[in-house]
Amino acid sequence: MKVLLLGGTGEARALAAALHPAVEVISSLAGRVPDPALPVGPVRIGGFGGAEGMRQWLVDEHVDAVVDATHPFAATITAHAAQVCTELGLPHLVLARPAWSPGTATVVASDTEAAETVAANGYARVFLTTGRSGTRAFKDVDAWFLIRAVTPPDPDTLPADHELLLSRGPYDYAGELALLREHRIDALVTKNSGGAMTEPKLRAAETAGVPVVMVDRPPLPPGVHTVATVEEAARWVKAETAG
């Protein structure tokens, strides 16, 4: 049995390690991050060319099942995988890490709505952690931004008044709290990515009394089968293999 594992996350790497070498797994990475952390086993890097390109690749490679363990905000490839697997009749699983509880955060539906919330509340010093693709919505907001990303955003998308912090998690509570205090942050903007790697910023914000604006996750395609843990995903793949 050959499995396509749509990855790029810590969960995807852990799942590849749990299955290798008993199951033939090909991990697929989008290729947007230079020098990515690679999983064990075969890896392909780059897009498929939309749903049609993914469909053709799955057929050409004689793939038997697809596990989507991409980032919770990778909505386009998740939608394409669900569509194509339905059309081809391939077993398909989404490994969706549990979302964070928003607590007292202001929950918004998009980066644009998050920027509007920052402007409406008059926040002056904002810790922006929505990733390199999430900066454009804040370009014209009158505030100072500490922007943390793994790779530099396009300069044309950046607010005029900002500091760029290139960094890759995991992060710890003490470091996040120190960062908020050092930069006198008065609002944190984040996506509801879930997981432990970047969660300490939420606890630090609560301690520091910093309000949080949280972009909600896009909905999963209707009818997809989901699990929340690597262990559940590994059991699903092994059951499909046994079947």
C-alpha positions in Angstrom: 0.0 0.0 0.0 1.3 3.5 -0.9 0.2 6.5 1.2 0.5 10.1 0.3 1.1 12.1 3.4 0.4 15.8 3.0 2.8 17.3 5.5 4.9 20.2 6.6 3.9 20.0 10.3 5.3 18.3 13.3 2.4 15.9 13.4 3.2 14.9 9.8 6.8 14.2 10.6 5.8 12.1 13.7 3.3 10.1 11.6 5.9 9.4 8.9 8.3 8.2 11.6 5.6 6.0 13.2 4.8 4.3 9.8 8.3 4.0 8.3 9.4 1.6 7.0 6.4 -0.8 7.5 4.2 1.4 5.2 5.3 3.0 2.0 4.8 6.7 2.7 5.6 9.6 0.4 5.6 12.9 2.3 4.6 16.0 0.3 5.8 19.5 1.4 4.6 22.7 -0.2 8.1 24.1 -0.5 7.3 27.6 0.9 9.9 27.3 3.7 13.6 27.2 2.9 15.5 24.4 4.7 12.4 22.7 6.0 12.5 20.0 8.7 12.3 16.8 6.7 10.5 13.6 7.7 11.9 10.1 7.3 11.3 8.4 4.1 10.7 9.7 0.5 9.8 13.3 0.2 8.4 15.4 -2.7 8.5 19.2 -2.5 6.3 21.6 -4.4 2.7 22.1 -5.4 0.6 19.7 -7.5 -0.8 22.3 -9.8 -4.3 22.4 -8.4 -6.9 19.6 -7.9 -6.4 18.3 -11.5 -2.6 18.1 -11.0 -3.1 16.2 -7.7 -5.5 13.8 -9.3 -3.1 13.0 -12.1 -0.2 12.6 -9.7 -2.2 10.2 -7.4 -3.1 8.1 -10.5 0.4 8.1 -12.0 2.0 7.1 -8.6 -0.6 4.4 -7.9 -1.4 5.9 -4.5 -3.8 3.9 -2.3 -4.7 6.4 0.4 -4.1 10.0 1.4 -3.5 11.5 4.9 -3.8 15.2 5.1 -1.6 16.4 8.1 -1.1 20.0 6.8 -1.4 23.1 8.8 -5.0 23.9 9.9 -5.0 27.0 7.7 -3.8 25.2 4.5 -7.4 25.3 3.3 -6.8 25.1 -0.4 -4.8 21.8 -0.5 -7.1 20.3 2.1 -10.1 21.1 -0.1 -8.3 19.7 -3.2 -7.4 16.5 -1.4 -10.9 15.9 -0.2 -12.4 16.5 -3.7 -9.9 14.4 -5.5 -10.0 11.4 -3.1 -13.8 11.4 -3.3 -13.6 11.4 -7.1 -11.1 8.6 -7.2 -12.6 6.6 -4.3 -9.4 6.7 -2.3 -9.4 6.4 1.5 -8.8 9.8 2.9 -8.0 11.0 6.4 -7.5 14.5 7.9 -5.2 14.7 10.9 -6.5 17.9 12.6 -4.7 18.9 15.7 -7.1 20.2 18.4 -7.8 23.9 18.2 -7.0 26.2 21.2 -9.8 27.3 23.4 -10.2 31.0 22.7 -10.9 31.9 26.3 -11.3 35.7 26.5 -9.8 36.2 23.0 -11.7 38.2 20.4 -12.4 35.6 17.7 -12.5 36.9 14.1 -13.1 35.1 10.8 -10.1 36.5 8.7 -6.9 38.5 8.7 -8.9 41.4 7.4 -11.3 41.3 10.3 -8.3 41.0 12.7 -6.8 44.2 11.2 -10.1 46.0 11.6 -10.3 44.9 15.2 -6.8 46.2 15.9 -7.7 49.5 14.3 -11.0 49.8 16.1 -9.5 49.2 19.5 -6.7 51.7 19.0 -4.0 49.1 19.8 -0.6 50.8 19.4 2.0 48.0 19.8 0.9 44.7 18.3 2.6 41.3 18.3 1.6 39.8 14.9 2.0 36.1 14.6 -0.2 35.2 11.6 2.7 34.1 9.4 4.3 35.7 6.3 1.1 35.5 4.3 -0.9 37.3 7.0 0.8 40.7 7.0 -0.9 42.3 4.0 -4.2 42.9 5.9 -2.3 45.1 8.4 -0.3 47.2 5.9 -2.4 50.3 6.4 -3.2 50.0 10.1 -1.8 52.8 12.2 0.2 50.9 14.8 3.7 49.5 15.5 4.0 45.8 14.8 6.4 43.1 16.0 6.0 40.6 13.2 7.2 37.1 13.8 7.5 34.7 10.9 9.7 31.8 9.8 10.5 33.4 6.4 10.4 37.1 5.5 7.1 38.4 4.2 7.0 40.2 0.9 8.1 43.8 1.6 5.1 45.2 -0.2 2.8 43.6 2.4 4.4 45.0 5.5 3.1 47.9 7.6 5.2 51.0 7.6 6.1 50.8 11.3 7.3 47.4 12.2 10.1 45.1 13.4 10.6 41.7 11.8 11.5 38.8 14.0 12.5 35.7 12.0 12.1 32.7 14.2 10.9 29.1 14.2 9.2 27.5 17.3 8.8 25.8 19.6 8.6 28.7 22.1 8.5 28.7 25.9 6.3 30.6 28.3 9.2 32.6 30.0 10.6 33.7 26.6 7.2 34.7 25.3 6.4 36.7 28.4 9.7 38.4 28.3 9.1 39.3 24.6 5.7 40.8 25.4 7.2 43.0 28.2 10.3 44.0 26.4 8.4 45.3 23.4 5.5 46.8 25.5 3.0 44.8 23.5 -0.7 45.8 24.0 -2.3 43.2 21.7 -1.5 39.8 20.3 -2.8 38.7 16.9 -2.7 35.0 16.2 -4.3 32.3 14.1 -5.9 29.4 16.0 -3.3 27.0 14.9 -3.6 24.7 17.9 -0.8 22.5 19.2 1.8 23.0 21.9 4.6 24.5 19.8 3.3 28.1 19.8 0.7 27.9 22.6 2.9 29.5 25.3 2.3 33.0 23.8 -1.4 32.7 24.8 -0.5 31.9 28.4 2.1 34.7 28.4 -0.5 37.2 27.1 -2.9 36.1 29.8 -0.3 36.7 32.5 0.7 40.1 31.0 -2.9 41.2 30.6 -2.5 41.5 26.8 -5.7 41.1 24.8 -5.7 38.5 22.1 -7.3 38.7 18.6 -7.6 35.2 17.3 -8.4 34.3 13.6 -10.7 31.3 13.6 -9.9 28.2 11.5 -11.4 27.7 8.1 -14.0 24.9 8.1 -12.9 21.5 6.9 -14.6 20.1 3.8 -17.9 18.4 4.6 -17.9 14.7 5.3 -14.1 14.2 5.7 -13.0 11.7 8.3 -10.8 13.3 11.0 -8.6 12.3 13.9 -6.9 14.5 16.4 -3.7 12.6 17.2 -0.7 11.0 15.4 -1.5 7.7 17.2 -5.1 7.6 15.8 -3.8 8.4 12.3 -1.2 5.6 12.5 -3.9 3.2 13.5 -6.1 4.3 10.6 -3.3 3.8 8.1 -2.4 0.4 9.5 -6.0 -0.7 9.4 -6.2 0.4 5.8 -3.0 -1.5 5.0 -4.3 -4.6 6.7 -7.6 -4.3 4.8 
